[in-house]
Amino acid sequence: MNPYAFIAIVTISFISGAGVQGWRMGKVMAEYENTLWQASLAATQNKIEIDRLNTQREREALEISAIRKQKQKVVTGAINNEVIKYIQSPDAGMCTLPAEWVRIHNAAATGRIDLP
């Protein structure tokens, strides 16, 4: 065999092998980049969903806080109105208790229960 033909065959084989290896590596790199892109897309979608849920939770917390404040105002207003109503009532000083009840109460309050 001619040495020049052998060198030409080896050179052509080497160049062809390098070309095939380059194509193969290009395919592997493209698949890797595609995998990275899909992972990045999934992470972005997860972040968007987390942000949406956090916003929804903050909105619900603000609504609950507003409802609590409103209930507090209503209860406070009702209590204040009731106290004023009872103070201004003409029967406010007309509360009378039987003497026996007062004696039993005072005995229980002082701890000396010497009831018959």
All heavy atoms as an XYZ file, in Angstrom:
905
protein
N       0.830     -1.165      0.000
C       0.000      0.000      0.000
C       0.877      1.232      0.000
O       1.920      1.270      0.654
C      -0.892     -0.044      1.232
C      -1.843      1.076      1.262
S      -2.985      0.645      2.567
C      -4.088      1.861      2.496
N       0.410      2.174     -0.702
C       1.141      3.413     -0.863
C       1.089      4.184      0.455
O       0.031      4.356      1.043
C       0.486      4.203     -1.997
C       1.273      5.443     -2.355
O       2.233      5.799     -1.676
N       0.857      6.094     -3.413
N       2.216      4.674      0.973
C       2.203      5.390      2.240
C       1.406      6.683      2.155
O       0.803      7.115      3.144
C       3.667      5.663      2.551
C       4.439      5.332      1.353
C       3.580      4.520      0.454
N       1.382      7.303      0.990
C       0.610      8.542      0.864
C      -0.903      8.263      0.935
O      -1.658      9.032      1.525
C       0.955      9.273     -0.439
C       2.389      9.766     -0.464
C       3.314      9.218     -1.348
C       2.791     10.773      0.414
C       4.625      9.667     -1.373
C       4.100     11.212      0.394
C       5.007     10.663     -0.484
O       6.286     11.103     -0.483
N      -1.309      7.153      0.367
C      -2.715      6.770      0.420
C      -3.101      6.428      1.867
O      -4.196      6.779      2.336
C      -2.983      5.585     -0.496
N      -2.171      5.751      2.559
C      -2.433      5.418      3.949
C      -2.564      6.677      4.802
O      -3.469      6.803      5.624
C      -1.303      4.509      4.478
C      -1.480      4.121      5.907
C      -2.460      3.220      6.283
C      -0.673      4.670      6.897
C      -2.609      2.871      7.598
C      -0.828      4.330      8.215
C      -1.800      3.417      8.578
N      -1.676      7.633      4.587
C      -1.730      8.892      5.330
C      -3.023      9.636      4.989
O      -3.675     10.219      5.867
C      -0.487      9.751      5.045
C       0.762      9.082      5.634
C      -0.645     11.163      5.595
C       2.055      9.758      5.307
N      -3.431      9.617      3.723
C      -4.662     10.297      3.298
C      -5.881      9.633      3.953
O      -6.808     10.318      4.431
C      -4.790     10.261      1.776
N      -5.894      8.293      4.009
C      -7.014      7.577      4.612
C      -7.081      7.878      6.113
O      -8.156      8.128      6.676
C      -6.903      6.065      4.348
C      -7.125      5.780      2.858
C      -7.899      5.289      5.196
C      -6.869      4.352      2.462
N      -5.946      7.864      6.788
C      -5.912      8.147      8.214
C      -6.367      9.577      8.470
O      -7.138      9.852      9.404
C      -4.498      7.884      8.787
C      -4.356      8.432     10.201
C      -4.175      6.406      8.758
N      -5.886     10.522      7.643
C      -6.260     11.927      7.813
C      -7.757     12.119      7.593
O      -8.435     12.806      8.378
C      -5.458     12.814      6.838
O      -4.070     12.588      7.045
C      -5.779     14.281      7.035
N      -8.288     11.511      6.534
C      -9.714     11.623      6.243
C     -10.523     10.985      7.382
O     -11.545     11.534      7.821
C     -10.048     10.987      4.873
C      -9.440     11.836      3.752
C     -11.547     10.845      4.683
C      -9.530     11.208      2.388
N     -10.061      9.842      7.886
C     -10.758      9.175      8.989
C     -10.747     10.044     10.246
O     -11.758     10.155     10.959
C     -10.104      7.826      9.297
O     -10.218      6.968      8.207
N      -9.594     10.656     10.511
C      -9.491     11.514     11.696
C     -10.424     12.720     11.586
O     -11.146     13.055     12.529
C      -8.036     11.972     11.875
C      -7.837     12.882     13.043
C      -7.846     12.399     14.338
C      -7.680     14.248     12.855
C      -7.674     13.243     15.414
C      -7.514     15.101     13.926
C      -7.500     14.589     15.207
N     -10.415     13.363     10.407
C     -11.267     14.541     10.204
C     -12.738     14.137     10.277
O     -13.568     14.834     10.885
C     -10.925     15.231      8.874
C      -9.532     15.853      8.971
C     -11.959     16.289      8.510
C      -8.995     16.391      7.655
N     -13.083     12.995      9.671
C     -14.475     12.530      9.721
C     -14.880     12.209     11.156
O     -15.994     12.554     11.604
C     -14.658     11.283      8.863
O     -14.378     11.594      7.519
N     -14.000     11.547     11.901
C     -14.283     11.229     13.302
C     -14.450     12.490     14.139
O     -15.349     12.577     15.002
N     -13.604     13.484     13.900
C     -13.714     14.749     14.636
C     -15.028     15.441     14.296
O     -15.694     16.011     15.174
C     -12.523     15.649     14.312
N     -15.425     15.390     13.027
C     -16.691     16.003     12.614
C     -17.878     15.311     13.273
O     -18.807     15.960     13.777
N     -17.882     13.991     13.264
C     -18.968     13.227     13.888
C     -19.001     13.510     15.391
O     -20.074     13.697     15.979
C     -18.803     11.717     13.595
C     -19.750     10.892     14.444
C     -19.017     11.433     12.117
N     -17.823     13.530     16.015
C     -17.762     13.823     17.448
C     -18.279     15.237     17.731
O     -18.969     15.465     18.714
C     -16.316     13.668     17.946
C     -16.154     13.803     19.432
C     -16.837     12.677     20.210
O     -17.190     11.645     19.670
N     -17.044     12.907     21.490
N     -17.966     16.180     16.870
C     -18.468     17.548     17.011
C     -19.983     17.600     16.914
O     -20.645     18.293     17.697
N     -20.549     16.874     15.956
C     -22.007     16.837     15.835
C     -22.644     16.213     17.083
O     -23.656     16.676     17.585
C     -22.423     16.026     14.610
C     -22.075     16.666     13.285
C     -21.908     17.976     13.027
C     -21.844     15.965     12.070
N     -21.583     18.172     11.718
C     -21.538     16.931     11.097
C     -21.847     14.622     11.689
C     -21.246     16.615      9.778
C     -21.574     14.299     10.381
C     -21.278     15.293      9.436
N     -22.000     15.128     17.530
C     -22.520     14.452     18.721
C     -22.452     15.370     19.940
O     -23.400     15.449     20.726
C     -21.705     13.173     18.961
C     -22.353     12.262     19.934
C     -21.662     10.881     19.941
N     -21.655     10.438     21.308
C     -20.583     10.200     22.041
N     -19.393     10.307     21.499
N     -20.683      9.816     23.282
N     -21.355     16.065     20.115
C     -21.219     16.987     21.239
C     -22.202     18.159     21.098
O     -22.748     18.635     22.098
C     -19.784     17.512     21.347
C     -18.802     16.490     21.858
S     -19.250     15.803     23.466
C     -19.051     17.205     24.504
N     -22.422     18.587     19.869
C     -23.407     19.647     19.645
C     -24.803     19.206     20.072
O     -25.556     19.969     20.679
N     -25.145     17.959     19.762
C     -26.443     17.423     20.152
C     -26.535     17.334     21.679
O     -27.548     17.700     22.277
C     -26.655     16.046     19.527
C     -27.978     15.420     19.895
C     -28.108     14.022     19.320
C     -29.404     13.404     19.844
N     -29.446     11.978     19.611
N     -25.483     16.846     22.321
C     -25.473     16.735     23.778
C     -25.607     18.124     24.414
O     -26.370     18.321     25.375
C     -24.185     16.015     24.267
C     -24.022     16.139     25.773
C     -24.204     14.555     23.842
N     -24.878     19.095     23.884
C     -24.948     20.462     24.414
C     -26.344     21.054     24.212
O     -26.862     21.736     25.098
C     -23.890     21.355     23.758
C     -22.470     21.031     24.178
S     -22.198     21.210     25.946
C     -22.352     22.952     26.134
N     -26.942     20.800     23.059
C     -28.293     21.310     22.803
C     -29.295     20.675     23.777
O     -30.177     21.368     24.314
C     -28.699     21.029     21.364
N     -29.164     19.383     24.031
C     -30.049     18.726     24.990
C     -29.842     19.292     26.398
O     -30.798     19.502     27.144
C     -29.821     17.212     24.979
C     -30.326     16.533     23.710
C     -29.931     15.062     23.634
O     -29.160     14.603     24.510
O     -30.388     14.389     22.706
N     -28.578     19.528     26.757
C     -28.264     20.088     28.072
C     -28.847     21.498     28.205
O     -29.454     21.836     29.227
C     -26.746     20.103     28.273
C     -26.319     20.695     29.586
C     -26.542     20.027     30.778
C     -25.699     21.941     29.628
C     -26.151     20.572     31.982
C     -25.304     22.504     30.830
C     -25.532     21.808     32.011
O     -25.159     22.358     33.196
N     -28.679     22.325     27.181
C     -29.238     23.683     27.211
C     -30.767     23.638     27.284
O     -31.385     24.452     27.982
C     -28.778     24.469     25.991
C     -27.315     24.863     26.042
C     -26.844     25.533     24.762
O     -27.649     25.667     23.813
O     -25.659     25.919     24.710
N     -31.376     22.692     26.581
C     -32.828     22.541     26.631
C     -33.276     22.156     28.049
O     -34.268     22.686     28.558
C     -33.278     21.484     25.618
C     -34.791     21.428     25.487
O     -35.483     22.388     25.794
N     -35.301     20.301     25.031
N     -32.537     21.253     28.688
C     -32.856     20.857     30.058
C     -32.721     22.047     31.003
O     -33.577     22.268     31.872
C     -31.933     19.712     30.512
O     -32.065     18.621     29.601
C     -32.271     19.241     31.916
N     -31.658     22.827     30.838
C     -31.479     24.020     31.671
C     -32.607     25.028     31.451
O     -33.116     25.619     32.411
C     -30.127     24.687     31.370
C     -28.889     23.982     31.903
C     -27.643     24.752     31.466
C     -28.932     23.875     33.410
N     -32.998     25.211     30.204
C     -34.078     26.152     29.895
C     -35.383     25.699     30.534
O     -36.119     26.501     31.108
C     -34.226     26.282     28.381
C     -35.277     27.247     27.988
C     -35.184     28.594     27.910
C     -36.635     26.928     27.640
N     -36.382     29.147     27.530
C     -37.289     28.148     27.358
C     -37.347     25.750     27.539
C     -38.630     28.192     26.984
C     -38.676     25.806     27.167
C     -39.293     27.016     26.887
N     -35.683     24.391     30.459
C     -36.904     23.866     31.064
C     -36.869     24.021     32.585
O     -37.884     24.359     33.206
C     -37.103     22.403     30.684
C     -37.510     22.213     29.235
C     -37.609     20.750     28.851
O     -37.225     19.870     29.612
N     -38.118     20.489     27.647
N     -35.706     23.797     33.204
C     -35.585     23.969     34.656
C     -35.778     25.435     35.038
O     -36.435     25.749     36.035
C     -34.232     23.463     35.137
N     -35.217     26.327     34.245
C     -35.378     27.760     34.501
C     -36.842     28.172     34.358
O     -37.364     28.945     35.166
C     -34.512     28.566     33.540
O     -34.744     29.939     33.682
N     -37.511     27.646     33.349
C     -38.925     27.936     33.141
C     -39.759     27.423     34.315
O     -40.643     28.130     34.820
C     -39.407     27.311     31.831
C     -40.876     27.507     31.477
C     -41.177     28.988     31.266
C     -41.236     26.709     30.249
N     -39.472     26.209     34.781
C     -40.210     25.643     35.917
C     -39.971     26.480     37.178
O     -40.907     26.748     37.940
C     -39.795     24.197     36.148
N     -38.729     26.918     37.395
C     -38.431     27.748     38.569
C     -39.163     29.082     38.491
O     -39.690     29.572     39.501
C     -36.923     27.973     38.679
N     -39.218     29.665     37.307
C     -39.926     30.940     37.129
C     -41.424     30.757     37.390
O     -42.051     31.582     38.058
C     -39.692     31.484     35.712
O     -38.292     31.652     35.507
C     -40.382     32.813     35.508
N     -41.989     29.669     36.881
C     -43.408     29.398     37.119
C     -43.684     29.166     38.601
O     -44.692     29.650     39.128
C     -43.858     28.190     36.301
C     -43.936     28.468     34.813
C     -44.213     27.221     33.996
O     -44.016     26.097     34.464
N     -44.663     27.401     32.762
N     -42.785     28.471     39.280
C     -42.949     28.258     40.723
C     -42.884     29.579     41.480
O     -43.662     29.812     42.408
C     -41.884     27.299     41.256
C     -42.141     25.874     40.837
O     -43.245     25.509     40.453
N     -41.107     25.049     40.907
N     -41.967     30.461     41.081
C     -41.835     31.759     41.743
C     -43.103     32.590     41.524
O     -43.600     33.236     42.447
C     -40.620     32.522     41.238
C     -40.423     33.837     41.963
C     -39.268     34.614     41.403
C     -39.049     35.914     42.132
N     -40.214     36.700     42.419
N     -43.628     32.565     40.322
C     -44.861     33.302     40.031
C     -46.003     32.772     40.883
O     -46.787     33.545     41.463
C     -45.194     33.214     38.523
C     -44.185     34.036     37.713
C     -46.619     33.688     38.249
C     -44.279     33.833     36.221
N     -46.116     31.449     41.019
C     -47.184     30.845     41.827
C     -47.009     31.202     43.309
O     -47.981     31.531     43.989
C     -47.183     29.324     41.647
C     -48.275     28.615     42.404
C     -49.679     28.959     41.938
O     -49.854     29.505     40.837
O     -50.626     28.678     42.700
N     -45.776     31.167     43.799
C     -45.509     31.535     45.197
C     -45.871     32.993     45.437
O     -46.492     33.339     46.445
C     -44.043     31.243     45.557
C     -43.819     29.735     45.659
C     -43.644     31.924     46.862
C     -42.369     29.335     45.771
N     -45.479     33.877     44.515
C     -45.822     35.297     44.656
C     -47.337     35.501     44.645
O     -47.869     36.307     45.414
C     -45.181     36.119     43.537
C     -43.671     36.245     43.694
O     -43.169     35.963     44.815
O     -42.998     36.610     42.712
N     -48.039     34.756     43.787
C     -49.496     34.870     43.726
C     -50.118     34.433     45.046
O     -51.006     35.104     45.586
C     -50.051     34.034     42.571
C     -51.561     34.187     42.372
C     -52.105     33.204     41.352
N     -52.035     31.839     41.809
C     -52.891     31.279     42.686
N     -53.862     31.987     43.189
N     -52.767     30.022     43.046
N     -49.645     33.314     45.584
C     -50.190     32.819     46.855
C     -49.872     33.774     48.007
O     -50.716     33.994     48.879
C     -49.639     31.425     47.157
C     -50.139     30.306     46.233
C     -49.400     29.009     46.510
C     -51.632     30.117     46.374
N     -48.660     34.345     48.015
C     -48.307     35.310     49.059
C     -49.187     36.552     48.978
O     -49.636     37.072     50.006
C     -46.833     35.699     48.964
C     -45.923     34.626     49.521
O     -46.339     33.786     50.300
N     -44.681     34.651     49.103
N     -49.441     37.027     47.773
C     -50.310     38.190     47.595
C     -51.723     37.881     48.071
O     -52.350     38.693     48.759
C     -50.332     38.611     46.114
O     -48.994     38.892     45.695
C     -51.196     39.835     45.903
N     -52.214     36.698     47.726
C     -53.548     36.290     48.159
C     -53.609     36.190     49.686
O     -54.565     36.648     50.312
C     -53.902     34.939     47.542
C     -55.273     34.421     47.929
C     -55.550     33.058     47.299
O     -54.749     32.535     46.542
N     -56.679     32.482     47.630
N     -52.583     35.625     50.295
C     -52.551     35.490     51.758
C     -52.492     36.863     52.429
O     -53.155     37.098     53.438
C     -51.342     34.657     52.169
C     -51.343     34.296     53.626
C     -50.274     33.314     53.902
N     -50.508     32.137     53.090
C     -50.245     30.915     53.468
N     -49.734     30.704     54.642
N     -50.467     29.895     52.677
N     -51.715     37.792     51.877
C     -51.651     39.142     52.438
C     -53.008     39.839     52.327
O     -53.439     40.526     53.259
C     -50.584     39.959     51.713
C     -49.164     39.543     52.042
C     -48.144     40.255     51.181
O     -48.522     41.143     50.370
O     -46.954     39.927     51.306
N     -53.676     39.657     51.183
C     -54.992     40.266     50.988
C     -55.993     39.711     52.010
O     -56.760     40.459     52.614
C     -55.477     39.997     49.567
C     -56.730     40.781     49.196
C     -57.173     40.579     47.744
N     -56.106     40.369     46.810
C     -55.914     39.236     46.106
N     -56.742     38.231     46.252
N     -54.920     39.124     45.262
N     -55.959     38.389     52.212
C     -56.862     37.773     53.186
C     -56.551     38.260     54.603
O     -57.466     38.504     55.392
C     -56.741     36.255     53.119
C     -57.340     35.659     51.858
C     -57.049     34.172     51.702
O     -56.287     33.618     52.530
O     -57.561     33.571     50.752
N     -55.260     38.424     54.927
C     -54.888     38.917     56.262
C     -55.388     40.344     56.465
O     -55.861     40.696     57.550
C     -53.372     38.852     56.444
N     -55.300     41.163     55.423
C     -55.803     42.539     55.531
C     -57.320     42.544     55.701
O     -57.858     43.344     56.482
C     -55.407     43.344     54.294
C     -53.930     43.712     54.190
C     -53.637     44.374     52.854
C     -53.523     44.614     55.336
N     -58.015     41.666     54.984
C     -59.470     41.589     55.127
C     -59.850     41.145     56.538
O     -60.774     41.698     57.145
C     -60.046     40.623     54.099
C     -60.006     41.137     52.675
C     -60.448     40.104     51.656
O     -60.811     38.970     52.058
O     -60.430     40.417     50.459
N     -59.146     40.158     57.068
C     -59.423     39.684     58.432
C     -59.163     40.797     59.434
O     -59.950     41.008     60.358
C     -58.576     38.434     58.746
C     -59.093     37.249     57.937
C     -58.590     38.113     60.235
C     -58.209     36.025     57.987
N     -58.077     41.528     59.244
C     -57.757     42.632     60.147
C     -58.839     43.712     60.087
O     -59.254     44.246     61.126
C     -56.401     43.232     59.773
O     -56.113     44.347     60.560
N     -59.309     44.019     58.885
C     -60.363     45.028     58.743
C     -61.657     44.560     59.406
O     -62.347     45.342     60.076
C     -60.609     45.323     57.264
N     -61.984     43.289     59.254
C     -63.199     42.753     59.882
C     -63.072     42.799     61.398
O     -64.018     43.181     62.102
C     -63.469     41.317     59.387
C     -63.904     41.348     57.918
C     -64.520     40.626     60.232
C     -63.962     39.985     57.264
N     -61.892     42.449     61.926
C     -61.690     42.500     63.382
C     -61.826     43.930     63.900
O     -62.427     44.155     64.949
C     -60.316     41.945     63.738
C     -60.243     40.444     63.669
C     -58.902     39.939     64.112
N     -58.870     38.481     64.020
C     -57.769     37.774     63.948
N     -56.597     38.376     63.978
N     -57.821     36.464     63.867
N     -61.244     44.884     63.173
C     -61.358     46.280     63.589
C     -62.819     46.725     63.570
O     -63.274     47.428     64.464
C     -60.522     47.183     62.687
C     -59.047     47.093     62.939
C     -58.271     48.008     62.020
C     -56.782     47.857     62.229
N     -56.019     48.705     61.313
N     -63.546     46.321     62.546
C     -64.951     46.693     62.442
C     -65.748     46.080     63.587
O     -66.578     46.758     64.209
C     -65.512     46.235     61.101
C     -66.945     46.661     60.865
C     -67.448     46.183     59.519
O     -66.801     45.387     58.856
N     -68.602     46.666     59.123
N     -65.509     44.810     63.906
C     -66.209     44.172     65.018
C     -65.866     44.866     66.329
O     -66.734     45.054     67.178
C     -65.840     42.695     65.108
C     -66.498     41.837     64.078
C     -66.132     40.378     64.286
C     -66.826     39.485     63.281
N     -66.458     38.077     63.471
N     -64.595     45.247     66.503
C     -64.183     45.929     67.729
C     -64.913     47.259     67.865
O     -65.368     47.612     68.948
C     -62.661     46.162     67.716
C     -62.127     46.797     68.970
C     -62.254     45.903     70.185
O     -62.247     44.691     70.069
N     -62.405     46.499     71.340
N     -65.050     47.990     66.763
C     -65.764     49.267     66.810
C     -67.228     49.049     67.181
O     -67.781     49.780     67.988
C     -65.671     49.978     65.458
C     -64.325     50.573     65.173
C     -64.318     51.246     63.814
C     -62.949     51.788     63.479
N     -62.904     52.376     62.143
N     -67.833     48.034     66.586
C     -69.246     47.772     66.854
C     -69.435     47.393     68.323
O     -70.308     47.923     68.996
C     -69.777     46.658     65.931
C     -71.135     46.198     66.376
C     -69.821     47.156     64.490
N     -68.610     46.514     68.846
C     -68.744     46.077     70.235
C     -68.492     47.238     71.178
O     -69.228     47.462     72.122
C     -67.782     44.898     70.526
C     -67.708     44.613     72.009
C     -68.230     43.664     69.767
N     -67.460     48.016     70.924
C     -67.151     49.156     71.783
C     -68.287     50.164     71.751
O     -68.716     50.672     72.784
C     -65.843     49.834     71.331
O     -64.816     48.855     71.343
C     -65.471     50.968     72.240
N     -68.806     50.433     70.581
C     -69.919     51.382     70.473
C     -71.141     50.871     71.209
O     -71.808     51.625     71.907
N     -71.441     49.608     71.082
C     -72.617     49.051     71.756
C     -72.438     49.112     73.270
O     -73.354     49.470     73.997
C     -72.849     47.618     71.297
N     -71.276     48.796     73.763
C     -71.034     48.835     75.205
C     -71.149     50.265     75.717
O     -71.783     50.524     76.732
C     -69.663     48.230     75.542
C     -69.687     46.729     75.282
C     -69.281     48.517     76.989
C     -68.336     46.057     75.402
N     -70.560     51.200     75.020
C     -70.640     52.594     75.453
C     -72.087     53.078     75.467
O     -72.515     53.755     76.400
C     -69.797     53.501     74.554
C     -68.314     53.275     74.773
O     -67.907     52.744     75.802
N     -67.514     53.673     73.805
N     -72.841     52.727     74.443
C     -74.241     53.140     74.391
C     -75.040     52.513     75.523
O     -75.891     53.162     76.119
C     -74.861     52.770     73.044
C     -74.305     53.628     71.923
O     -73.770     54.694     72.182
N     -74.428     53.165     70.699
N     -74.794     51.243     75.827
C     -75.525     50.576     76.896
C     -75.205     51.213     78.243
O     -76.089     51.441     79.052
C     -75.181     49.084     76.932
C     -75.707     48.297     75.754
C     -77.224     48.258     75.714
O     -77.838     48.084     76.767
O     -77.786     48.409     74.612
N     -73.933     51.526     78.505
C     -73.562     52.137     79.781
C     -74.246     53.487     79.919
O     -74.823     53.802     80.960
C     -72.027     52.273     79.893
C     -71.651     53.144     81.082
C     -71.390     50.906     79.996
N     -74.226     54.274     78.880
C     -74.862     55.594     78.938
C     -76.363     55.426     79.153
O     -76.976     56.139     79.943
C     -74.563     56.383     77.653
C     -73.076     56.747     77.622
C     -75.427     57.621     77.559
C     -72.610     57.312     76.308
N     -76.967     54.462     78.503
C     -78.403     54.243     78.648
C     -78.746     53.884     80.089
O     -79.699     54.409     80.657
C     -78.863     53.119     77.703
C     -80.365     52.876     77.744
C     -80.789     51.861     76.722
C     -80.563     50.483     77.290
N     -81.093     49.422     76.430
N     -77.957     53.025     80.726
C     -78.257     52.630     82.100
C     -77.990     53.756     83.095
O     -78.705     53.901     84.063
C     -77.461     51.386     82.494
C     -77.966     50.135     81.818
C     -77.133     49.340     81.064
C     -79.305     49.767     81.932
C     -77.607     48.195     80.452
C     -79.784     48.634     81.321
C     -78.931     47.847     80.578
O     -79.403     46.725     79.972
N     -76.980     54.556     82.826
C     -76.685     55.665     83.739
C     -77.795     56.711     83.671
O     -78.206     57.266     84.682
C     -75.316     56.291     83.411
C     -74.217     55.308     83.780
C     -75.130     57.607     84.124
C     -72.846     55.752     83.365
N     -78.309     56.953     82.493
C     -79.331     57.975     82.317
C     -80.730     57.463     82.643
O     -81.686     58.220     82.628
C     -79.302     58.498     80.878
C     -78.031     59.252     80.556
C     -77.953     59.642     79.094
O     -78.744     59.182     78.293
N     -76.990     60.486     78.767
N     -80.846     56.193     82.948
C     -82.154     55.618     83.251
C     -82.687     56.187     84.567
O     -81.936     56.329     85.527
C     -82.032     54.094     83.345
O     -83.242     53.548     83.808
N     -83.984     56.496     84.656
C     -84.539     57.018     85.910
C     -84.550     55.960     87.018
O     -84.598     56.292     88.192
C     -85.952     57.445     85.537
C     -86.277     56.724     84.285
C     -84.973     56.465     83.586
N     -84.471     54.688     86.644
C     -84.487     53.619     87.636
C     -83.077     53.241     88.098
O     -82.896     52.223     88.762
C     -85.168     52.368     87.049
C     -86.626     52.642     86.712
O     -87.224     53.495     87.383
O     -87.146     51.995     85.779
N     -82.055     54.039     87.752
C     -80.671     53.675     88.060
C     -80.425     53.580     89.557
O     -79.686     52.727     90.023
C     -79.716     54.685     87.441
N     -81.012     54.415     90.347
C     -80.777     54.376     91.780
C     -81.833     53.601     92.527
O     -81.853     53.599     93.757
N     -82.694     52.930     91.854
C     -83.832     52.269     92.488
C     -83.582     50.783     92.727
O     -84.514     50.043     92.981
C     -85.077     52.439     91.604
C     -85.434     53.874     91.323
S     -85.723     54.846     92.799
C     -87.226     54.136     93.372
N     -82.350     50.355     92.656
C     -82.051     48.939     92.857
C     -82.026     48.658     94.358
O     -81.190     49.179     95.090
C     -80.712     48.586     92.225
S     -80.292     46.854     92.426
N     -82.927     47.853     94.837
C     -82.965     47.513     96.265
C     -82.846     46.016     96.413
O     -83.424     45.240     95.644
C     -84.283     47.995     96.895
O     -85.362     47.399     96.188
C     -84.402     49.500     96.843
N     -82.071     45.613     97.387
C     -81.887     44.198     97.662
C     -82.438     43.900     99.048
O     -82.332     44.725     99.958
C     -80.398     43.841     97.616
C     -79.715     44.044     96.267
C     -78.218     43.845     96.400
C     -80.268     43.090     95.234
N     -82.960     42.730     99.254
C     -83.462     42.378    100.581
C     -82.309     42.341    101.590
O     -81.180     42.013    101.255
C     -84.071     40.991    100.388
C     -84.118     40.737     98.923
C     -83.220     41.697     98.263
N     -82.592     42.667    102.820
C     -81.583     42.703    103.873
C     -80.969     41.321    104.080
O     -79.767     41.196    104.343
C     -82.195     43.222    105.160
N     -81.749     40.264    103.940
C     -81.233     38.908    104.117
C     -80.190     38.586    103.051
O     -79.163     37.985    103.320
C     -82.402     37.900    104.048
C     -82.011     36.475    104.342
C     -81.516     36.280    105.772
O     -81.814     37.100    106.668
O     -80.812     35.284    105.999
N     -80.448     39.017    101.817
C     -79.491     38.780    100.736
C     -78.193     39.515    101.012
O     -77.108     38.963    100.816
C     -80.091     39.243     99.394
C     -79.192     38.890     98.229
C     -79.254     37.769     97.477
C     -78.103     39.663     97.732
N     -78.271     37.782     96.531
C     -77.536     38.951     96.661
C     -77.549     40.890     98.076
C     -76.447     39.403     95.940
C     -76.448     41.344     97.349
C     -75.915     40.608     96.292
N     -78.260     40.759    101.484
C     -77.066     41.546    101.801
C     -76.279     40.861    102.906
O     -75.049     40.758    102.867
C     -77.445     42.992    102.193
C     -76.240     43.762    102.675
C     -78.107     43.687    101.010
N     -76.952     40.349    103.946
C     -76.276     39.670    105.050
C     -75.564     38.413    104.557
O     -74.410     38.164    104.878
C     -77.282     39.307    106.146
C     -76.642     38.740    107.399
C     -77.688     38.385    108.442
N     -78.507     37.238    108.064
C     -78.075     35.961    108.111
N     -76.869     35.682    108.501
N     -78.885     34.992    107.770
N     -76.219     37.618    103.698
C     -75.609     36.398    103.158
C     -74.410     36.757    102.281
O     -73.352     36.138    102.363
C     -76.650     35.573    102.377
C     -77.717     35.045    103.329
C     -75.983     34.436    101.629
C     -78.892     34.400    102.623
N     -74.552     37.768    101.464
C     -73.457     38.195    100.598
C     -72.255     38.649    101.411
O     -71.121     38.273    101.136
C     -73.921     39.323     99.660
C     -72.804     39.871     98.835
N     -72.057     40.938     99.234
C     -72.291     39.468     97.639
C     -71.132     41.189     98.334
N     -71.255     40.312     97.342
N     -72.474     39.477    102.414
C     -71.375     39.981    103.234
C     -70.695     38.848    103.991
O     -69.460     38.829    104.123
C     -71.878     41.049    104.194
C     -72.254     42.323    103.472
O     -71.861     42.510    102.321
N     -73.040     43.172    104.120
N     -71.455     37.884    104.472
C     -70.866     36.746    105.164
C     -70.002     35.916    104.215
O     -68.909     35.477    104.570
C     -71.960     35.880    105.785
N     -70.469     35.717    103.000
C     -69.701     34.949    102.017
C     -68.463     35.709    101.586
O     -67.398     35.117    101.402
C     -70.575     34.628    100.818
N     -68.551     37.019    101.449
C     -67.415     37.818    101.008
C     -66.306     37.863    102.051
O     -65.124     37.874    101.709
C     -67.878     39.228    100.655
N     -66.668     37.878    103.318
C     -65.657     37.935    104.376
C     -65.174     36.561    104.789
O     -64.168     36.434    105.471
C     -66.229     38.652    105.628
O     -67.371     37.941    106.070
C     -66.566     40.087    105.309
N     -65.851     35.519    104.348
C     -65.431     34.182    104.677
C     -66.009     33.666    105.974
O     -65.693     32.570    106.394
N     -66.800     34.465    106.640
C     -67.446     34.050    107.893
C     -68.871     33.622    107.573
O     -69.781     34.439    107.535
C     -67.451     35.196    108.889
C     -66.098     35.612    109.344
C     -66.188     36.648    110.440
N     -67.390     37.472    110.311
C     -67.399     38.797    110.312
N     -66.274     39.447    110.427
N     -68.514     39.451    110.209
N     -69.002     32.385    107.323
C     -70.343     31.894    107.010
C     -70.886     31.222    108.264
O     -70.558     30.072    108.564
C     -70.321     30.937    105.813
C     -69.737     31.641    104.598
C     -71.708     30.407    105.526
C     -69.634     30.793    103.391
N     -71.650     31.948    109.018
C     -72.272     31.417    110.231
C     -73.783     31.518    110.089
O     -74.472     32.153    110.885
C     -71.755     32.115    111.470
C     -71.917     33.633    111.369
O     -72.161     34.117    110.252
O     -71.810     34.300    112.400
N     -74.255     30.945    109.020
C     -75.678     31.008    108.734
C     -76.425     29.970    109.560
O     -75.899     28.906    109.864
C     -75.923     30.774    107.249
C     -75.268     31.783    106.304
C     -75.489     31.351    104.875
C     -75.812     33.159    106.553
N     -77.667     30.298    109.909
C     -78.462     29.343    110.704
C     -78.827     28.129    109.871
O     -78.855     28.059    108.723
C     -79.685     30.143    111.110
C     -79.717     31.371    110.290
C     -78.364     31.544    109.687
